[in-house]
Amino acid sequence: MKTWFSKFFLHILLLASLCAVIPGITLAAEEPEEKDVYMGADLNLTAINVGSESLNSFNLRFKLGLDMSTDIIPLLSMESHFGFDITEDSASIDGVDADLHLNHYIALYLKASHKIEEVVRFYGLIGFAAAQMQGDIFVLEDEIATSLSYGIGAGFQMPYDLEGTVEIMQLISSDSYDVMMFSVGINYRM
């Protein structure tokens, strides 16, 4: 329990540090009214397939995004993700019972959007992700996996520069395990 709390506390400190640094970066931009930097947080339901076993868990994900120059390439962004599990599940792998969870993951995406009026925006993401599975005993041949990652989602404009998001994503597809996630979250434009 103490380990989970300390990891969670460190992640909150990282997010708070980003909140303190990002406004200074946006003030230095030529057109601050554009608000081309955004950050967000999501709650994800994660489906993990390890061999013939299927596990489910919840994780938190933090996002940081930067819109490309709207004059050159409109509605194209770069987005980075960092996430970690807050629950774990049990599985029997090769006859060994183990508690497993997606310890943490990072990813970098290119995001293309299409706006419908000013209220709804549909988007697709493609990039690369790296994830680490962890368990109470060593049951996986390869705990760390990297792969192509992709997904689709929708954003819903809200007041105060907020945007609600819904997303489905294939995070990892490797020989050791596959990770698929459904997320609901919120973004804030700065």
C-alpha positions in Angstrom: 0.0 0.0 0.0 2.8 2.4 0.8 4.5 1.7 -2.6 1.3 2.5 -4.5 0.8 5.7 -2.4 4.3 6.9 -3.0 4.1 6.2 -6.8 0.8 8.1 -7.0 2.2 11.0 -5.0 5.2 11.2 -7.3 3.0 11.3 -10.4 0.9 14.1 -8.9 4.1 16.1 -8.2 5.1 15.5 -11.8 1.8 16.8 -13.1 2.0 19.8 -10.7 5.5 20.6 -12.1 4.2 20.5 -15.6 1.3 22.9 -14.7 3.9 25.3 -13.3 6.2 25.2 -16.4 3.7 25.1 -19.3 2.1 28.6 -18.7 5.6 30.2 -19.0 6.1 28.4 -22.4 2.8 29.6 -23.8 3.4 33.2 -22.7 6.5 33.2 -24.9 4.5 32.2 -28.0 3.9 34.8 -30.7 0.1 34.5 -30.5 -1.0 33.5 -27.0 -4.7 33.8 -27.9 -4.3 30.7 -30.2 -3.9 28.4 -27.1 -2.0 25.7 -28.9 -0.8 23.8 -25.8 -3.1 21.5 -23.9 -2.9 19.0 -21.1 -5.3 16.4 -19.9 -6.1 13.5 -17.6 -8.0 10.3 -18.3 -9.5 7.4 -16.5 -9.0 4.2 -18.5 -10.6 0.8 -18.4 -7.8 -1.5 -19.7 -8.1 -5.0 -21.2 -4.9 -7.0 -21.1 -4.4 -10.2 -23.0 -1.5 -12.4 -21.8 -1.5 -15.7 -23.7 -5.0 -17.2 -23.4 -5.7 -15.1 -20.2 -7.7 -11.9 -20.1 -7.3 -9.3 -17.4 -9.0 -6.0 -16.6 -7.7 -3.0 -14.7 -8.1 0.7 -14.3 -5.3 3.2 -14.9 -4.8 7.0 -14.9 -3.2 8.7 -17.9 -1.8 12.2 -18.2 -1.5 13.9 -21.6 0.5 16.8 -23.0 -0.2 18.1 -26.5 1.0 20.7 -28.9 -0.9 21.8 -32.0 1.1 22.2 -35.2 1.1 25.5 -37.0 -2.5 26.1 -38.1 -1.3 28.0 -41.2 0.7 25.0 -42.5 -1.1 21.9 -41.2 -4.5 22.7 -39.6 -5.8 20.3 -37.0 -2.6 18.2 -36.6 -1.0 17.8 -33.1 1.8 16.0 -31.3 0.7 14.3 -28.1 2.6 12.5 -25.3 1.0 10.1 -22.8 2.2 8.8 -19.4 0.0 6.4 -17.5 0.0 3.9 -14.6 -2.3 1.3 -13.2 -4.3 1.8 -10.0 -5.7 -1.7 -9.8 -4.5 -5.3 -10.6 -6.0 -8.6 -11.7 -5.1 -12.3 -11.3 -4.3 -14.7 -14.1 -3.0 -18.2 -14.5 -0.1 -18.2 -16.9 1.5 -21.6 -17.8 -0.1 -23.1 -14.7 1.3 -20.3 -12.3 -1.2 -18.0 -10.6 -0.1 -14.4 -10.5 -1.3 -10.9 -9.7 -0.5 -8.8 -12.8 -0.9 -5.1 -13.6 0.3 -2.6 -16.2 2.9 -0.9 -14.1 3.4 2.2 -16.3 3.5 3.2 -20.0 4.6 6.1 -22.1 3.7 6.9 -25.7 4.1 9.6 -28.4 1.5 10.2 -31.0 0.7 12.2 -34.1 -3.0 13.3 -33.8 -5.2 14.3 -36.8 -8.5 16.0 -36.0 -11.7 16.9 -37.9 -14.0 19.5 -36.4 -17.8 19.4 -36.8 -18.8 23.0 -36.2 -17.1 24.2 -33.1 -18.6 21.7 -30.6 -17.5 18.2 -31.6 -14.1 17.1 -32.9 -13.3 13.5 -34.1 -9.6 12.4 -34.1 -7.3 9.6 -34.8 -3.9 8.9 -33.2 -0.9 6.9 -34.4 2.5 6.5 -32.7 4.7 4.3 -30.6 4.2 3.1 -27.0 6.3 1.3 -24.4 4.7 -0.5 -21.5 5.9 -2.5 -18.5 3.8 -5.3 -17.0 4.5 -6.2 -13.4 3.4 -9.1 -11.1 4.0 -10.6 -7.7 6.1 -13.3 -9.3 7.9 -13.4 -12.7 5.6 -15.1 -15.2 6.2 -13.2 -18.4 9.0 -13.9 -20.8 9.3 -10.2 -21.6 7.9 -7.7 -19.1 8.6 -4.6 -21.2 7.0 -4.3 -24.6 7.1 -1.7 -27.3 4.9 -1.4 -30.4 3.0 0.7 -32.8 0.0 2.3 -31.0 -3.2 3.7 -32.5 -6.7 4.8 -31.6 -9.7 7.0 -32.4 -11.7 9.4 -30.2 -14.0 12.3 -30.0 -13.7 15.7 -28.1 -16.6 17.8 -26.9 -16.0 21.5 -26.4 -16.9 22.8 -22.9 -16.7 26.2 -21.2 -13.4 27.7 -19.8 -11.1 26.1 -22.4 -12.1 22.6 -21.3 -12.7 19.6 -23.6 -14.3 16.3 -22.6 -12.8 13.3 -24.5 -13.8 9.7 -25.2 -11.3 7.3 -26.8 -10.5 3.7 -27.7 -6.9 2.7 -28.3 -4.7 -0.3 -29.0 -1.8 0.7 -26.7 0.5 -2.4 -27.1 0.4 -5.4 -29.4 3.4 -7.6 -28.8 4.3 -11.3 -28.5 4.2 -11.1 -24.7 0.9 -9.3 -24.2 -1.7 -7.0 -25.8 -3.2 -3.9 -24.1 -6.4 -2.3 -25.3 -8.0 0.7 -23.4 -11.2 2.7 -23.3 -10.8 6.1 -21.8 -12.9 9.1 -20.6 -11.1 12.3 -19.8 -10.8 16.0 -19.9 -8.3 18.4 -21.6 -7.4 22.0 -20.7 -6.1 24.4 -23.4 -3.4 26.9 -22.2 
